Amino acid sequence: MDIYTKQRMKMVDSQIRSRGIRDERLLKAMELIPRHIFVDEGLADQAYNDNPLPIGEGQTISQPYMVALMTEALELKGGEKVLEIGTGSGYQSAILSKLADRVFSIEKIASLAGRARSILDLLGCFNVLTRVGDGSYGWRGEAPFDGIIVTAGAPDIPMPILEQLTIGGSLVIPVGSLSSQTLLRLTRLSEDIEDVKREDLGGCRFVSLIGEYGWGS
């Protein structure tokens, strides 16, 4: 084992499994995906710490536990089509690529999207399709999705995104103020867009969702 492999194994045991994450496929993916290559070289030695890290452009790579919590909440079995709003570093996309059939990821900042795409290609995550755009609109041309994950805080649920969810599918999203949010899981129960099961997964703090149905442009 090299030093990063040891750090990944320790991260999963001490930060993820110990906090109640039980999805074995997810735990295995987090043991395999080299988180350190998604951050600047100068921060590689901090990549497996229990906190988010800056990735440039005022954005961050999420705390490992938060990545695990949000991913497990989607309850993926392997054949799903998933939408990710906020590609960022590409780390969450890489984890999803190991758990779903196809992943569609949108990033508003072109420089981050380009870097993430390069890393995803390096890792062979070719079932992840990326694009640059306003993620608060979702990706209507590829809808519906079995699961949707939003990795930025929104003032409210973006209805265009919820409309792109399959019946029985779940949307995981942080909702609240600019400084703090509540992580929600909304499961769509019928064709009626307002017929959803709403679950509180706890407090969190994310960068802001910028876009028409977020905090503006």
N, C-alpha and C positions, 0 to 999 in steps of 0.2 A: 504493500500500500504506500502511495506517496502521501505527502503531508495533507494535501487537499482532500483526498479520499478519506483519510482519518478524521478530518474536520467535518466532512459531510456526515459521516456515520455518527459522530458525536452530536452534531446539530440535530439530526433526526431523533436520536435517543433522548437527548436532554431537553430539547425545545418543542418537539412535535409529538412524539409518542407519549411522553410523560404528561402532556397537557390534554390527553384524551382523544387524539386523532387515531382512528382505528382502521381506516381504509388501507389495506395492505398494498394495493396497487399504487396508491398515492405515496405511501412511505417509500416504496421501492423506487419510484420515479425521482423522489427528492434525494435518495441516496445516489442515484446515477447522474443526474444533471449537474454539471460543474458550475455552480453559482458564481464562482470567482471570475469566470470569463465574461460575465455580464456587467462587471463594474470596471472602472479605470484600473490600470495596473497598480497604481499607487494605493488602491484600496483593497486589493486582492486578499491581503492578510486579514481583513475585517469582514470578508464576504459571508462568513458562516456565524457571525455574531448575532445576538438576539435583538436586532434593531434594523430599521431601514437605513439605506445609504443613498447619498446623492449620485445622480447619473448625468447631471448637466441640465441646462435649460430650466432650472427650478423644479425638476422632477426627481423622483426617488424610485429605488427598487424596494419593494415592500419587505417588511419583517418576515422572515421565513414562516413563523407560525401563522401570520395573517394569510399568506399565500396558501398554506395548508388548510386553514379553516374555511376560506372562501371556496377552495377547490372541492373539499369534501362535501360542502353544502350542496353542490350540484348533483351529487350521487351518481356519478358517471359509471357506466358499465362497459363501455368500449365501442359502442356503435353509434354514438351520438354525433350530432352536428352542433358545434358550440361557437358562440359569438363572444369575443372579448373586446371591451371598449377600453382603450388605453394600453397600447402595446408596451410603451415605456422601454425598458431594457430588453424585453423579450423573454425574460425568465419565466414569468407566468405562462406565456405562450408555449414555451418548451415543456413545462410540466403538463399542460393540457394536451399537448401533442402525443404524450405517452398514454393518455387515459381516454381520449375520444377518437372517433374516426376522422373527423375533419374540424379544423379550427380556423375561424375567420377573425382577424384582429385588425382594429382600426387605431391609428395614432395621428393626432393632430399636428405634431411637430415632425417635420420631414427629416431632420438630421437624426433624431432618435429612431424613427422608423427605418431609415437606411442602415444604421448600425445594428439594430435588432435583426433585420433581415439577413445581414451578413453572418451574424452569429448563429442564427437558426439554420442557415444553409450549411455552415461549418459542422453543426451537430447532426445534420441529416434530417431536420424536422420539416420535411417537404409536404407534410399534410397540413401545414399552417400557411394560409394565404393572408398576406398583409396589404394594407392600403393606407394612404394618407387622406385624412378628411375629418369632418365633424362627427365624432362618434355618438353624439347625443341623438342623431337621426337613426342610428343603427345601420344596418346594411340590408336595405329592403330587397335588393336584387337577389339575395341569397336566402332570404327568410322563407319559411319559419325555422327557428332554432330550438333544439331540445334543451339547451341551457344557455344562459347569458350571464357573463360576469363583467362588472364595471369596476375598474380599479382606480376610480377617482370619485371624490365626494360630490354629490348633487344636492341642490336645494329641495328637490322633490323627485318623484319617480318620473322619468321621461316617458311619456305615453307612447311615442313612436317605437321605443325599444320594447315596452311591454306588449305592444300589438304584434311584435315579430316573434313572440314566444309560442311554442306549440302548447296545446292543451295537455296538461300534466307536466310541462316543463317548468324549470325554476330560474328566476332572475335573482342574482346576488349583487347587492348594491349598497354602498354607504350613503346615507341620506341625513342631512342636517345643516348646520351652519358652516361657515368657512373654516372655523377653528376646531369643530368636533362634530362627529356624526354617529349615527347608530347603524350598524351593519344589519341589513334586512334580507330575508329570503322571501320572495313572493312566488308562490306556485299557482299557475293559471289553472282554473278548474273547469272553465267552459268557454264558449265563443264570446260570452259577455266579458268585455275587457275589465269590468269592475268586479268580476267574480273571481277573487284571488284569496288564497290563504296567505296570511302575513305573519312572519315569525321574526322575532328580535334575537339576533345572534350576539349582541353585546356592543359596547362602545368602541369607537375607533377614531383614527384621525388620518385622513388621506389628503393628497393634493387635490385641488379643485377640478371638477369636470368643466372644461371650457367649451362652450358651444351654445347653439340656439336654445336647447332645452337643458342647459346647465347654468353656469354663471355668466353667460354672455361671451362675446368674442374678445 
